[in-house]
Amino acid sequence: MNDAPLIDIFWIVFSASLVFLMQPGFMCLESGLTRSKNSINVAVKNLADFSFSVIGFWAVGYAIMFGTSQAGLFGNMGFFFSMDQGPFPTAFFFFQVMFCGTATTIFSGAVAERMKFSSYLVIAGILAIAVYPVFGHWAWNGLETGKLSGWLGSRGFVDFAGSTVVHSVGGWLSLAALLVIGPRSGRFPKNGPPREITAFNLPLSILGVMLLWFGWFGFNGGSTLALDGSVAGIIAKTTLAASTGAAACILYVWYRTGLPKVTALINGSLGGLVAITAGCHCVSSIDAAVVGAVSGLVCVYVEQLLFRLKVDDAVGAVPVHLGCGIWGTLAVALFGDAQRLGTGLSFQGQFVIQMEGIVAAFLIAFVIPYMVIKGIDRIWPMRVSREEEEKGLNVSEHGATTELHDLFEAMDYQTKTGDLSVRVPVEPFTEVGQIAKKYNHVMTALELASSKIEHQHALFQELFDSSPLGIIMVDAQGRIVDVNEGFAALFGYLPKDLRGRSDISLLVPEHLIEEAEAALSSVLKGKTLTRETIRKDKAGRLIDVALFIYPILVNDEIQGAYYIYNDITQRKEFETQLSHQAFHDALTGLPNRMLFLERLSSAVHRKKRKKDFTYAAMMLDMDRFKSVNDTLGHQIGDAFLIAVADRIKACLRDIDTVARLGGDEFGIILEDFNHPREIVDVAKRIMRELEKPVVIETNEIRSSASVGIVLKTQFYQDAKSVMRDADIAMYRAKEIGKACFKVFNNKMHTKVVRENELERELRDAVFNEELAVYYQPIVSVREAALLGFEALVRWNHPTQGLISPAEFIPVAEETGQIVDIGEYVLKEACRQMVKWQKLSTNNGHLTISVNVSAKQFQSSRLVKFVEEVLDETGLAPESLKLELTESTLMRNARTSIRTMQGLKDMGIRIVVDDFGTGYSSLSYIQRFPIDGLKIDRSFISGGAQKENPKIVQTIVALAKSIGVEVVAEGVEEQVQLELLKAANCESAQGFMFSKPLDEKEITRQFIMDLEN
């Protein structure tokens, strides 16, 4: 086309000149939308990027874009373009270099106010010599000849004047840079809503839009490369699209926000211009209006998306140029007339190639540049420092100042030095100069007033500083204004640490904050207060003080308050010490019995007054604590009690009370609970904590607790009654096996009364011959032959009749009377067995089994007593069997073995009673010199159910393996007897054979039968 008519060449050059007018348009737009402290930097960038892009495009970019195509990817000829090739090539180059400058300028506005000038030039260079030329080659190579040869253009991709080639490429690169350098400082605060950054000069921005609009006539009209009949329509459609874009955008924003925002008008019009650029030659007027209107909405939605993603585009370059560029490229396929397009593609084919062009632009203008920019930023940060950004890029990047900047610098200096005599420079012929003049007048008046105040303050300060009392002055908002040395000495704060602070918790403990706030509020209303209270020093130590507060009245207005503190710690400590010693345990620091009773009484009386008030009481006693003291010493015992106290306290609330009542006994009061199960849960929690081992001086101590609880407290009239019943429940817990809790009920009280009566009457029962020995036969399992008897004690009460051993034996064990009873039974049983043996020679094989209680077995005189009984009654030792429980043997294994061996030496046989309910270990059976095992009735009474047959067989096998005999008790049914036969058990007793009988019935039913 070197022979093109001069009118066409003129039109290209003229259009390129119009496009050049877009550069001042961009400068006005971007300078107006940014802050004044950066406006010079924005203008310099616009001029610099245009200059550098012209040089880069001339030297390299044009050759890559329009040189001979290599596989449709890039050109490789025409570097440093020669202007001597003729008028058309030169005009075409001039037109294209304007396009390159436009693409580069798009990027400058987006990253405004934060990117280094040098960084900007580097990226502008990359855009001008690489990104823009490469994609331009793909879409437009061969444009000057009329035959496209780039891989996109040759396949039918249409971008008439650069919606994608210029605008999307510039937009994609802008987005990549924005993601790397981040938003402007303060745009998206961490702890607050996003902040709008006010534009410097919106009228200037609108002027820029008008210049851009005018330049766009050349942008789109010149892309015909000839002054033909289509130019008028192209320019008219361009104007129409810009207008509908502006209208749609501002109307939508106005509807959504209630405000016709200027930026919506700006972005909408520019979006319309960008969108119509791709297809202004091939769409109808109506289509152009639709394309423009949609582009206005695209601007809004892309801007909202960036906002949600916290991407800070200073001038809306991405919504306008990228968003609307993509839309305009797609609109070619949607609205373009196929004949005017001249690609020969179907609608679907045209749409696909347009999409391919968009994706290609994404890859070459976003993905690759993003990685390059990210890499550069890691090595050489592209963003200015925070301080430079706050100062403004006019100064930090170019050293260019303004009158307003100079005024601020002078004011900052005065703020830093506090020198009221400094005056700012005045330029009398500008508005800023007038502001400076008025500011100087204010400073003069302030300096005079300050001098008077300083004189008065000096007089007061002398009195304030010399006071030995702690004094602080606060303003009406509670902020500390001044602190004297007396206060610093008392509370440990330096005056500078507190001035200006209003945090009341610095001095006031948390539980007194409301009281302190109320006191200040009262004083600020004109009252004067005096009180004794508590404050805390810098280290957190609580201090008792006498506090005097009075208001500061200035010009009949309360301006603050004075606080005067006098330390009364020593007096309070002495008072507290006396009170504490009277009501607390010296070892654990817990409340003592006196304070516990006082608090319990208070709860009882409160319950009487207020029916919905709830409280419960617990008595807790440590199990086996005596053994801790006996084996480890009282010092370890005391440390153990302290640990126990700490664990109990940790399980309770602040409103609850735990007291040490004496020894290892503790009392607990729990108030204001909603449901009784809460109290049970607390008891369980305490017991779990106390079962955990306590390590003291390498000694691991394991213990447990028995707890008694009184839940139904509404009928109690005094605290002692509550304690009594909790104590009863606690001892009931100990009776049933310790390490548990019991809740008191009326049956317990009745039982205690009953036990007290039994204890009293049991003392005389032995001497009054009220006790009787009953005998239960023991027979062989196979032949049912009589083998012997077990002696069982019964109490024939003179008024109550026969009392079960289950009632009086526990009382006897608790009071120690069990020893006397046991000796009586042993002597009587041996005497009776001798009588039976003398009745017939057939009775010589019979044995008598006698139970020995734990206390009786632990008695040092047991062996001697048994020997005396045998001598006195004449019973052969081999006819006597003594039955001991597993727990009795295990209390002190060494002593047990010694005692058992003494009995064995006499020829007495020893049987382990209730076997299977305790330790049931082969190791302990082998340690003790035993002769037999008596299987507990619980394994027999279940018959053939569940695991009982296996357990019985195991016990029998165990006994046979170590050569001892086995007796089963509690046999009542034939199925149980069959179970024993199957297990090869030797002997048994139970109601199936006979219930326990007195000596007369035994003689009649069994002894005489043997005789016969």
Rosetta blueprint (number, residue, H / E / L):
1 M L
2 N L
3 D L
4 A L
5 P L
6 L H
7 I H
8 D H
9 I H
10 F H
11 W H
12 I H
13 V H
14 F H
15 S H
16 A H
17 S H
18 L H
19 V H
20 F H
21 L L
22 M H
23 Q H
24 P H
25 G H
26 F H
27 M H
28 C H
29 L H
30 E H
31 S H
32 G H
33 L H
34 T L
35 R L
36 S H
37 K H
38 N H
39 S H
40 I H
41 N H
42 V H
43 A H
44 V H
45 K H
46 N H
47 L H
48 A H
49 D H
50 F H
51 S H
52 F H
53 S H
54 V H
55 I H
56 G H
57 F H
58 W H
59 A H
60 V H
61 G H
62 Y H
63 A H
64 I H
65 M H
66 F H
67 G L
68 T L
69 S E
70 Q E
71 A L
72 G L
73 L L
74 F E
75 G E
76 N L
77 M L
78 G L
79 F L
80 F L
81 F L
82 S L
83 M L
84 D L
85 Q L
86 G L
87 P H
88 F H
89 P H
90 T H
91 A H
92 F H
93 F H
94 F H
95 F H
96 Q H
97 V H
98 M H
99 F H
100 C H
101 G H
102 T H
103 A H
104 T H
105 T H
106 I H
107 F H
108 S H
109 G H
110 A H
111 V L
112 A L
113 E L
114 R L
115 M E
116 K L
117 F H
118 S H
119 S H
120 Y H
121 L H
122 V H
123 I H
124 A H
125 G H
126 I H
127 L H
128 A H
129 I H
130 A H
131 V H
132 Y H
133 P H
134 V H
135 F H
136 G H
137 H H
138 W H
139 A H
140 W H
141 N L
142 G L
143 L H
144 E H
145 T H
146 G L
147 K L
148 L L
149 S L
150 G L
151 W L
152 L L
153 G H
154 S H
155 R H
156 G L
157 F L
158 V L
159 D L
160 F L
161 A L
162 G L
163 S H
164 T H
165 V H
166 V H
167 H H
168 S H
169 V H
170 G H
171 G H
172 W H
173 L H
174 S H
175 L H
176 A H
177 A H
178 L H
179 L H
180 V H
181 I H
182 G L
183 P L
184 R L
185 S L
186 G L
187 R L
188 F L
189 P L
190 K L
191 N L
192 G L
193 P L
194 P L
195 R L
196 E L
197 I L
198 T L
199 A L
200 F L
201 N L
202 L H
203 P H
204 L H
205 S H
206 I H
207 L H
208 G H
209 V H
210 M H
211 L H
212 L H
213 W H
214 F H
215 G H
216 W H
217 F H
218 G H
219 F H
220 N H
221 G H
222 G H
223 S H
224 T H
225 L L
226 A L
227 L L
228 D L
229 G L
230 S H
231 V H
232 A H
233 G H
234 I H
235 I H
236 A H
237 K H
238 T H
239 T H
240 L H
241 A H
242 A H
243 S H
244 T H
245 G H
246 A H
247 A H
248 A H
249 C H
250 I H
251 L H
252 Y H
253 V H
254 W H
255 Y H
256 R H
257 T H
258 G L
259 L L
260 P L
261 K L
262 V H
263 T H
264 A H
265 L H
266 I H
267 N H
268 G H
269 S H
270 L H
271 G H
272 G H
273 L H
274 V H
275 A H
276 I H
277 T L
278 A L
279 G L
280 C L
281 H L
282 C L
283 V L
284 S L
285 S H
286 I H
287 D H
288 A H
289 A H
290 V H
291 V H
292 G H
293 A H
294 V H
295 S H
296 G H
297 L H
298 V H
299 C H
300 V H
301 Y H
302 V H
303 E H
304 Q H
305 L H
306 L H
307 F H
308 R H
309 L L
310 K L
311 V L
312 D L
313 D L
314 A L
315 V L
316 G L
317 A H
318 V H
319 P H
320 V H
321 H H
322 L H
323 G H
324 C H
325 G H
326 I H
327 W H
328 G H
329 T H
330 L H
331 A H
332 V H
333 A H
334 L H
335 F H
336 G L
337 D L
338 A H
339 Q H
340 R H
341 L H
342 G L
343 T L
344 G L
345 L L
346 S L
347 F H
348 Q H
349 G H
350 Q H
351 F H
352 V H
353 I H
354 Q H
355 M H
356 E H
357 G H
358 I H
359 V H
360 A H
361 A H
362 F H
363 L H
364 I H
365 A H
366 F H
367 V H
368 I H
369 P H
370 Y H
371 M H
372 V H
373 I H
374 K H
375 G H
376 I H
377 D H
378 R H
379 I H
380 W L
381 P L
382 M L
383 R E
384 V L
385 S L
386 R H
387 E H
388 E H
389 E H
390 E H
391 K H
392 G L
393 L H
394 N H
395 V H
396 S H
397 E H
398 H H
399 G L
400 A L
401 T L
402 T L
403 E H
404 L H
405 H H
406 D H
407 L H
408 F H
409 E H
410 A H
411 M H
412 D H
413 Y H
414 Q H
415 T H
416 K H
417 T H
418 G L
419 D L
420 L L
421 S L
422 V L
423 R L
424 V L
425 P L
426 V L
427 E L
428 P L
429 F L
430 T L
431 E H
432 V H
433 G H
434 Q H
435 I H
436 A H
437 K H
438 K H
439 Y H
440 N H
441 H H
442 V H
443 M H
444 T H
445 A H
446 L H
447 E H
448 L H
449 A H
450 S H
451 S H
452 K H
453 I H
454 E H
455 H H
456 Q H
457 H H
458 A H
459 L H
460 F H
461 Q H
462 E H
463 L H
464 F H
465 D H
466 S H
467 S L
468 P L
469 L L
470 G E
471 I E
472 I E
473 M E
474 V E
475 D E
476 A L
477 Q L
478 G L
479 R L
480 I E
481 V E
482 D E
483 V E
484 N L
485 E H
486 G H
487 F H
488 A H
489 A H
490 L H
491 F H
492 G L
493 Y L
494 L L
495 P H
496 K H
497 D H
498 L H
499 R L
500 G L
501 R L
502 S L
503 D L
504 I H
505 S H
506 L H
507 L L
508 V L
509 P L
510 E H
511 H H
512 L H
513 I H
514 E H
515 E H
516 A H
517 E H
518 A H
519 A H
520 L H
521 S H
522 S H
523 V H
524 L L
525 K L
526 G L
527 K L
528 T L
529 L E
530 T E
531 R E
532 E E
533 T E
534 I E
535 R E
536 K E
537 D L
538 K L
539 A L
540 G L
541 R L
542 L E
543 I E
544 D E
545 V E
546 A E
547 L E
548 F E
549 I E
550 Y E
551 P E
552 I E
553 L E
554 V E
555 N L
556 D L
557 E E
558 I E
559 Q E
560 G E
561 A E
562 Y E
563 Y E
564 I E
565 Y E
566 N E
567 D E
568 I L
569 T H
570 Q H
571 R H
572 K H
573 E H
574 F H
575 E H
576 T H
577 Q H
578 L H
579 S H
580 H H
581 Q H
582 A H
583 F H
584 H E
585 D L
586 A L
587 L L
588 T L
589 G L
590 L L
591 P E
592 N L
593 R H
594 M H
595 L H
596 F H
597 L H
598 E H
599 R H
600 L H
601 S H
602 S H
603 A H
604 V H
605 H H
606 R H
607 K H
608 K H
609 R H
610 K L
611 K L
612 D L
613 F L
614 T L
615 Y E
616 A E
617 A E
618 M E
619 M E
620 L E
621 D E
622 M E
623 D E
624 R L
625 F H
626 K H
627 S H
628 V H
629 N H
630 D H
631 T H
632 L H
633 G L
634 H H
635 Q H
636 I H
637 G H
638 D H
639 A H
640 F H
641 L H
642 I H
643 A H
644 V H
645 A H
646 D H
647 R H
648 I H
649 K H
650 A H
651 C L
652 L L
653 R L
654 D L
655 I L
656 D L
657 T E
658 V E
659 A E
660 R E
661 L E
662 G E
663 G L
664 D L
665 E E
666 F E
667 G E
668 I E
669 I E
670 L E
671 E E
672 D L
673 F L
674 N L
675 H L
676 P H
677 R H
678 E H
679 I H
680 V H
681 D H
682 V H
683 A H
684 K H
685 R H
686 I H
687 M H
688 R H
689 E H
690 L H
691 E H
692 K L
693 P L
694 V E
695 V E
696 I E
697 E L
698 T L
699 N E
700 E E
701 I E
702 R L
703 S L
704 S E
705 A E
706 S E
707 V E
708 G E
709 I E
710 V E
711 L L
712 K L
713 T L
714 Q L
715 F L
716 Y L
717 Q L
718 D L
719 A H
720 K H
721 S H
722 V H
723 M H
724 R H
725 D H
726 A H
727 D H
728 I H
729 A H
730 M H
731 Y H
732 R H
733 A H
734 K H
735 E H
736 I L
737 G L
738 K L
739 A L
740 C L
741 F E
742 K E
743 V E
744 F L
745 N L
746 N H
747 K H
748 M H
749 H H
750 T H
751 K H
752 V H
753 V H
754 R H
755 E H
756 N H
757 E H
758 L H
759 E H
760 R H
761 E H
762 L H
763 R H
764 D H
765 A H
766 V L
767 F L
768 N L
769 E L
770 E L
771 L E
772 A E
773 V E
774 Y E
775 Y E
776 Q E
777 P E
778 I E
779 V E
780 S E
781 V L
782 R L
783 E L
784 A L
785 A L
786 L E
787 L E
788 G E
789 F E
790 E E
791 A E
792 L E
793 V E
794 R E
795 W E
796 N E
797 H E
798 P L
799 T L
800 Q L
801 G E
802 L E
803 I E
804 S L
805 P H
806 A H
807 E H
808 F H
809 I H
810 P H
811 V H
812 A H
813 E H
814 E H
815 T H
816 G L
817 Q L
818 I H
819 V H
820 D H
821 I H
822 G H
823 E H
824 Y H
825 V H
826 L H
827 K H
828 E H
829 A H
830 C H
831 R H
832 Q H
833 M H
834 V H
835 K H
836 W H
837 Q H
838 K H
839 L H
840 S L
841 T H
842 N H
843 N H
844 G L
845 H L
846 L L
847 T E
848 I E
849 S E
850 V E
851 N E
852 V L
853 S L
854 A H
855 K H
856 Q H
857 F H
858 Q H
859 S L
860 S L
861 R L
862 L H
863 V H
864 K H
865 F H
866 V H
867 E H
868 E H
869 V H
870 L H
871 D H
872 E H
873 T H
874 G L
875 L L
876 A L
877 P H
878 E H
879 S H
880 L E
881 K E
882 L E
883 E E
884 L E
885 T E
886 E H
887 S H
888 T H
889 L H
890 M H
891 R L
892 N L
893 A H
894 R H
895 T H
896 S H
897 I H
898 R H
899 T H
900 M H
901 Q H
902 G H
903 L H
904 K H
905 D H
906 M L
907 G L
908 I L
909 R E
910 I E
911 V E
912 V E
913 D E
914 D E
915 F E
916 G L
917 T L
918 G L
919 Y L
920 S L
921 S L
922 L H
923 S H
924 Y H
925 I H
926 Q H
927 R H
928 F L
929 P L
930 I L
931 D L
932 G E
933 L E
934 K E
935 I E
936 D L
937 R H
938 S H
939 F H
940 I L
941 S L
942 G L
943 G L
944 A L
945 Q L
946 K L
947 E L
948 N H
949 P H
950 K H
951 I H
952 V H
953 Q H
954 T H
955 I H
956 V H
957 A H
958 L H
959 A H
960 K H
961 S H
962 I H
963 G L
964 V L
965 E E
966 V E
967 V E
968 A E
969 E L
970 G L
971 V L
972 E L
973 E L
974 Q H
975 V H
976 Q H
977 L H
978 E H
979 L H
980 L H
981 K H
982 A H
983 A L
984 N L
985 C L
986 E L
987 S E
988 A E
989 Q L
990 G L
991 F L
992 M L
993 F L
994 S L
995 K L
996 P L
997 L E
998 D L
999 E H
1000 K H
1001 E H
1002 I H
1003 T H
1004 R H
1005 Q H
1006 F H
1007 I H
1008 M H
1009 D H
1010 L H
1011 E H
1012 N L
